[in-house]
Amino acid sequence: MPNTRSAIKTLRQDKKKHERNQAAKAELRTITKTARKLIEENNKIGADEALKKLESKLYRAAKSNIIRKENASRRISRLRSQWSKLEG
């Protein structure tokens, strides 16, 4: 248990940040699954829309240090390369 008032406040802040970060990561996982599903179904137009949304969310998460910038870039690169191999 924290001993000082500042440590108590820091603990409160950390809990809020943790909840916010977990919610953002969950949203990223959901959008990623949607994009992957659309790629598997060869839905190029739908997958493109999902990837645009995912790119925006990933870069925003990287900007606010929820995930690393390299992680965001790698995910986008891999999904975009899968998307580019689709016919249609």
Secondary structure, DSSP 8 states (H G I E B T S, - for coil): ---SHHHHHHHHHHHHHHHHHHHHHHHHHHHHHHHHHHHHTT-HHHHHHHHHHHHHHHHHHHHTTSS-HHHHHHHHHHHHHHHHT---
